[in-house]
Amino acid sequence: MNIKIGTAPDSWGVWFPQNEKQIPWERCLNEMAESGYEGIELGPWGYLPNDYDQLKEELDKRNLKLTATTLIGDLTSNSKTIEMIALLDEMAELQLRFPTAKYVVLIDDCYTDLFTGELIRPQVLKNGEWDKFIHNINQIKNHAKAKYGLEVLFHPHAETHVETEEQIERFLNDTDINLCLDTGHHAYAGGDPVDFMRKHHNRIPYLHIKNCDLKVREKMQKEGWSFAKAVSEGIMCEPELGVVDMQAFFKVLHDIDFNGWAIVEQDMYPAPFEKPFPIAKRTREYLEKICKTVDIS
């Protein structure tokens, strides 16, 4: 097992390129490095510097490696897919200069409004809609591979058209695209990431690590909260605290001899500026302890 532990701006409450509720990027990078992480995702395009020389200097002086970029949008829309490909082109100019960053993490837009919870797209796609959805994803995947040699990884996500295990299984059956498995989002949608990882590890080269508090999930469902409201109430929690048996999950990683990045990506928005750093340090120490434990057992 060769797990490299990284993190992402999301774990510092960063959801947007610019937002007054978000921590300054310099402080974010400082705290990422001080917490002991090896690598980072780029996060929302425009949050961290997107000039190569500046970003390389900032990462190098903190001994951080870039692992991936993120592409999010409405994959049911042909026009939005074209916009996403244009953004991929822009990001790729930067990404290709970082040899450790070989993945593009692709996420579908939520079918609910993040902040109101209102249904803004069909929750379940009909067969023709699903075919169009898969076609658009393949367009992005093929473009990234043919033009840049980058691998698109699809990220099943809460409140999107691929969230339940049944939907993910269908996606895996209908495409040859590998996954970024997010342990917290998988549990949010009622799945078991431990069993799923054991079953589908050959299609999962990259991980997002966090946990899910099902008590908050129950309250969300009862009171009709939006996803953003649930996040602000702690629905996605530290790996040690939620429903996912993280010890068992890392035992699976050991058993399959996982070799890749596990990115701590604990959804937090908005986050008081003093909140993320202690969580990040605790999480890094906890995951290091787990990795040592499963290596010994």
N, C-alpha and C positions, 0 to 999 in steps of 0.2 A: 504494500500500500504506500503510495506516495501522494498524500493529500497536501496541497498548498492552500493555506487559509488566507482569504482576502476579504475585502469589505466593499461597500458601495455608498455613495452619497445619500441614498435612501435611508441608511441607518443613522444619518445625521439630520433627518427631517427634510431632505431635499427632494422635491417633486417637480420643480419648475426651473427653467433657465435663470429667471430672475424673480425674486419674491421677497418682500420685506420681512416675512416671517422666517426666512432661511438664514442659517449661519453663514458668515463670510467664507469663501472658498479656502482662503489661506489658513484659517483656523481649522476648518474641516480636514484639510490635508495634514496639518500638524498633528491633530488628534488621532487621525488614522495611523500615522507612523508611530506615535507615542504609545498607541494601544498594542503595537506589536504585529500588525498585519503586513503580509508580504506584497499584496497586490490590491488593485482597486479597479472597479468598473468606472467608465467615464461619467455615467449618470446623464441627466438631461443635457442635450447639446446646447452649449452656451453658458453652463454653470461654471465648470472648470475652464481654464484657458484652452482655446482651440487653435492657438498658434503653436506649431511644433516646437520651435526653439524654447519658448517660454514653458510649455508643458513639460518637455524633457528635463529642463533645468529644475523645475519644481519637484518632479518625481525623483530625479536622480539624487538630489540633496537630501531626500527623505528615505532613500532606498526602497522606493515603491515601484512596482511594475504595473503596467496597464494590461488588463486581462480581456476586456470586451467593450463594445459599444452597445447601446440600446436603441431599438427602433419600435415606436409605439404608434398605432393608428387604427382606423376603422378598416379592417381587412375585408369587410363585406362590400366596400365601395371601390369601384374601378378607379375613379378619379383620386381618391385618397391614397390608393396603392401607388399611383404614378407619383404623387407628392412624396411618399415614403421612399421610393426609389431615388428620387432627386436628393433627398436628405442623406440617404445612404451614400450616394456619390460624393457629397460634400464631406461626410464624416470619414469616408475611406481614404481620402487624401491624407488625413492625419493618421488614421489607424494603421495604414500600411507601413508607416515609418517606425512603428513599435512592434517588433517581431513577436513579442509575447501576447499580443492582442489579436488572436486569430478568429474570434467569434463575434457575430452580431446576434444579440438576444432580441428576438422578435416577439412582441406582445400585442394582442388584439385590444382594441378599445373596449371599455366596459359597456354593457348594454343598459346600465343605469347611470344617471348623472352622479358623478362622484360626490357632490355636495348636497344635493336635494334627495337623492335616492329614486328620483322619477325614472320610469322605464322610458328609454329614448330609442331603443332598437328592439327587435324581436329577441326574446330570451333564448328561444330555441330556433335554429335554422331548419327550414324545410329542405327537402332533397336538392332542389335546384339552387337554393341559396347556399347550401353547404358546398355544392360543386363549385360555385363561383368563389366562395371563400377559399377553398383549397387551391383553385387556379391562381388567385391573387398571391397567396403565400408562395406557391411554386415560382411565380414570376420573380418575386423578390429573392428567393433562394437561388434561382438559376442566374440572375443578374449578378449577385454578389460573388458567386463561384466563378462564373465565366470571365467577368471583367477584373476581379480583384483576388481571386483565390481565397476568399473569406467564406467561412462556414456559418450559415444561418442556423441558429438553434431556436426552436419554438418554445415559448414559456407559457404553459397553461396557467391561468390567472383567475382569481376570484371575480365573479360578476362578468365573465366573458363567455364566448361561445364554446370554449374548450376549458372546462373547469372540473367536471366530474370524471371519475375513472372511466366510466362508459364512453364519454366523449373523447378522452385522451386515447383510449384503446382504438376508437374509430379513426382518430387522426393518425395514429401509428400505422394502422392498416391501410389507410388511403394515401400515405406519403412515404417517402424514404428520408424524411427530415428527422434529425435527432432532437432531443429535448434538453432544455434547461429545467430540471426538476426543482421546484420550490416546495420545500417541506411544509411551510406554513400555509401556503395557498392550497396545497393538496389536502391538508387536513381540514381547512376551512370548508372545502367542498364535499366533505364526508369521506375522503379517501384515507388509505393507510400507506404513507410513503415508505414505510419499512418493507412491506410486502411488495409494493409496486417497484421499488428499487431492485429488490431481489429478482423479480420477474423480468424486468425490462432494462437491466443495467447495460446491456450491449447497445442500447439506444440513448443512453444518458451519460455524456462525457463531462458534464458541467452542472454545478449545483448552486442553488440559493438556499441558505440555511437560516431558518427561523422557526418559531413555534407558534401555535395558535391556542388562545384561551377560549375554550368552548363555553364557559360561563358568560363571557362577553358576547359570544356568538348567539347564545340563546336570548340574551337581553336585546341584542340587535334585531333578531327576528320578531320578538315579542313587541318591541316598541317601534319597529319600522325605521330603524336608523339607516342612513346612507353609509356607503363604505368608508368615506372619509370620517364620518362621525365615529364609526366603529374603530377605525385606526386611532383616532384621538383618545378613545377610551381604552386602548391597549389590547385590541383583538389579536394583533400580531405581537408576540412577546419573546422574551429571551429564550434561547434554545433549551435551557434547563427547566423552564417553568410551565410549558404548555402540555397539550395532549400527546404530542409525538414523543415516543420513547427514543430519545436521541442516542442513548447508549446502544440500543438495538440497531438503530440506523447506522451508526458508525461501525458496529460489528459486521453488518452486511458489507460496508465499504471495505473492511479488512478482508472479509471472505472472498470477495470478487477481485481483490487486489486493485482497487480503484486508483487511477493515476490521473489526477487533474485538479482543477480549482474547485474549492468549496467557498463560495462568497457569502459572507454574513450580510443579509439584506433585510433588516428588521424595519418594516414599514413604520415610519413615524412622521406624521405631519398634522398640525404644526408641532415642532418640538422646541421647548425652551432651550436656549443655547447651552445651558449647563447640564442638560439631561443626557445627551448621547455618550459623552466621553466615559463616565463610570460604567455604563452598560457595555460599551465596546470593550473596555478592559476586562470586565468580568466574563464576557462572552469568550474573548480570546483565551483567557486562562482556563475556562471550563472546557473548551474544545481541545486545547492542548492536553489537558488531563485525560479526556476521553480517548484521544488518539494514542496516548501512552498506554492506557488501560487495555484497549483492544489489541494492541501490539503484543502485550505481555500475555494475555489470556489465551 
